Amino acid sequence: MSGTLYVCATPIGNLNDISKRLRDTLEMADLIAAEDTRHSGKLLSYLGIEKPCISYFTHNRRGHGEVILAALLEGKNVVLMSDAGTPAISDPGEELVADCAAQNIPVIAVPGPCAAIAGLVVSGLPTGRFVFEGFLSTQRKGRMERLAELQYEKRTMIFYEAPHKLVRTLTDFVDTFGTERKISLCREMTKLHEETLRMTMGEALQYFTENVPRGEFVLIVGGTEEKPAEWEEMTIEAHFSMLLEDGMSKMDAVKKVAAERGIPKRDVYDRVMK
């Protein structure tokens, strides 16, 4: 009979957020799989718990994932924890959970702190329907493509961002959502210098251009009330065909598709002329 994988949320700053259930689960575990064993070691030391630990993060998830699965199949109980917050949210834990599900290994959540939800509930923006986006791509092309897809998203959006990338991200937000879209910027959640700023995109960009961002950020972006243009939900080819049906010449249609979508004419030409 296999053991159980316990997906354990840990404090995102304030150690008083440790629950009795988390403590009890750590004490009964046979093995702890942690994003950073040095970081988890400090938490275990604080709790007075000594357990075997194995690191499990993006670059070793395959090799160490097999070791963890083998331990579970041997009947050992394993705790999965990240450096802070809920595992499997913006970290490789989701793959381990999927592997366990595929092999019918029990997975139990030990809920607790989550920066995304903490930021959402203090944002002052609608919480009934939301979408979690996590960290955007570090490559500008991929980042802007994703933001373009979210331009007419009606639900509240949640992003994570590091302080040294914040101004860049806010600049891209303004380019995509405009200066008047509402945003809440939550930094250092549950920590000594916790702060939530509620403002427009334009105000946020100006503020952090003039003030150096400090601490990790949760960005809560309000959804839109605007309706997308007719072509927004079309492929490039369908967009092009619609303009031809309206009587536009092929080259003029290529230019208009490129202008409306904000992409090079050559990209449109290659898609529709070949």
N, C-alpha and C positions, 0 to 999 in steps of 0.2 A: 504493500500500500504506500502511495506517495505521500510526501509531506505537503505542507501548504505554503504558498507564497503570500506574505503579508505586505501590502502596499501601504507604507506608513508615512503620513504627513508629519513633518518636523517644523519647529519654529522658524519663521522668516526673519527673526530678529530678537524678539522678547522671549527669553527662556521660560517665563511664567506661562507661556502658551502650551507647555508640555502637559499632555493629559495623563491621567492615571492609566488609561487603557494603553497608551503608547508605552509607558514605562513597563507595564505588565507584559506587553508583547515582546519588547526588547529582552526582558529577563527570561522569557521562555524560549526564545529563538535559539536554534543551533548554529546559525550562520547569518551574518549581516552583509548584504550587498549594498555598498555605498558609492555615491558618485566620487567622493574624495575621502579615503579612509582616515586621513589626518583630521579633516573637519569632523567626521563622525566620531573619531576618537575623543575629541574634546567634549562632545555631547554625552558620550557614554561615561567619560570620566566624571562629568558633572553629576550624572545619575548614579555613579558608583557601580557601574555594570562592566564586566569584562566578558567579551565574546569574540570568537574568531571573525575576522572581517575580510572581505574581498572587494576590490575596486570594480566598479561597473560604470563605464562612461562611454562616450561616443566612439573613441578610438580602440577600445578593447572589448566592445560589447559582444563580438562574435566568439572569440576565444573564451572569455570569462563567462559569457552567457551559457556556453556548453557545460562549464564546470558547475555553474549554479543549477542548471537543469538536472545534471547528474546527481547532485546532492538532494534535490527535491525527489527525484525518482527513487533514491535510496531510503526515503522516508524522513528526511530532515526538514525541519521548518525553517524557512528563510525569510528574513525581513529585507525588503527593498526600500531604500531611502535615498533622497537626493540631498544636496548641501542645505537646501532650505525649501520649505513648502511641500507641495504634493508631487510625488514621483509620477512619471509618465506624462507630465504636462511640460512640453518644451524640453524633454530629455529622452534618452534612449530607453527608458523604462517601459514604454509602450510595446517595444519589440519583445521584451522578456515576458510581459503579460500575454501577448499574442502567442508566443511559443508555448506557454503553460496551457493556454486555452486549447491549443491544437493537440496537446497530449493529455487533456482531461485532468490536469493538475489543478487542485482548488486554489483560487485566488480570492483573498479577502482584503477589503479596504479598511484601514484604520484612519478615518478622516480627521482632518485638522486644518491647520493654516494653509491658505492658498493666496498668493499675492494678487492674482487676477480678480478673485471674488472680493477680497478685502478692498481693492481699489474701486471696483464697480459699486459696492454698496455705499461708499462715501462720496461718490462722484457727483451726486446731484442730478445725474442723467438717467433716462429710463432704464429700468432693470428687468422689465418683464420679458424682453427678448433681446438676446445679445449674441455676438459671435467672437470667439477667441482667435486672434491671429498670431499671438506670440511675437517672436523676433522676425522682422522683415529680412529679406535677403541682403547680404552685404554688397552684392553687385547691383549697381544702379539700374541697369536694364531690367533685371528680374524684379527689383523693388518697385519700379514705376509700373511695370506690367501688372503686378499684383494690386497696387493701389488703384490703377485704372479700373480693374475689375470690381473694386469696392466703392467706386465713386458714387454710385446710386444705391448703396446698401442702406436699407431702412433701419436695420437693427443697430443698437449700440455696439461699438467695436472696441476690443481690448488688445493693446499691444504692450510688449516689453521693450525697454531700451536702456542701453548703457549711457552714462553721463557724457562720455566723449563723442558719442554719435547723435546726441539729442538734437542739436541745432540742424544737422544735416537732415534728420528725419522730419523735423518740424518744417523745414524748407520744402521738402517733398510733399508734406501734408498740405501746405498752403497752395502749392502748384496743382494739387489734385482736388482738394475739397474747398478751396477758397479761403479768404481771410475771416469770414463771419461764422464758420462752422464752430460749434461749441466743443471744448476739450477740457478734461480735468487731468491734471498732472500730479500723480501721487508718488512721492519719493520717500525712501527710507521707511517703508511700512513697518509699523510696530516698534521702530527703533527710537532712540533719544531725540533725533532731529526730524521726526516724521512731519510731513507737510503735504497738504493738498491745495493746489491752485486751480481755480475754476475761472476760465476765461475763453476768449475766442482764439482761433488759430493765429490770426494776425498779432494779437496781443501776446500770445505765448512765444512766438518767434522773436518779437521785439524784446521781450523780457529776458529770454535766455541768450540773446545776442549781446545784451548789455550786462548780464549776470552769469558767471561761470556755473554750469550745472554741476551739482554734487549729489552723489548717491544713485542707487538704481531706481529706475522709473517704471511705473505702470501708467500707461497713457489710455485714457478712456475717451473715445471719440463719439460724438453724437451721430446718429443716423440722419439720412437726408429725407426731406419731404418732397424733393423734386422728382419728376418723372423723367426717365431716360429718353434721349432722342430715339426716333424710330429705328435708326441704324445700330444703336448700342447693342442690341441683342442679336445682330446679324453677323455672319461671317464676312470677311473682306469680299469674297466673291459675290455673295448675295447683295451686299451694299453696292458694289459696282453694277450688278445687273439691274438693281432698282433705278439707278441713275440713267442707265441706258434706256430703260423702259419709259423714263420721263422725257426722252428725246435728246439727252446729252451725248456729245461725241465721246468716243472711247478715251481719247487723251484728256479731254476735260473731266471725264468721270474719274480717271486715275488721279488727276490733280485734286479733285474735290474729296475723294476718299482719303487721300493722304493728309490733306489739310484738316479734315474733320476728326481724324483719328490721331493726328499728331505723329505720324510716322513718315519715313522717307518715301518719295514717289517711286523710287526704284523697287522698294519692297512690294508696293502694290502692283506695279507693272509686272514683276516676276510672278506674282501669284495669279493674276488674271489674264495675262497675255500668253503664258506658256501652257 
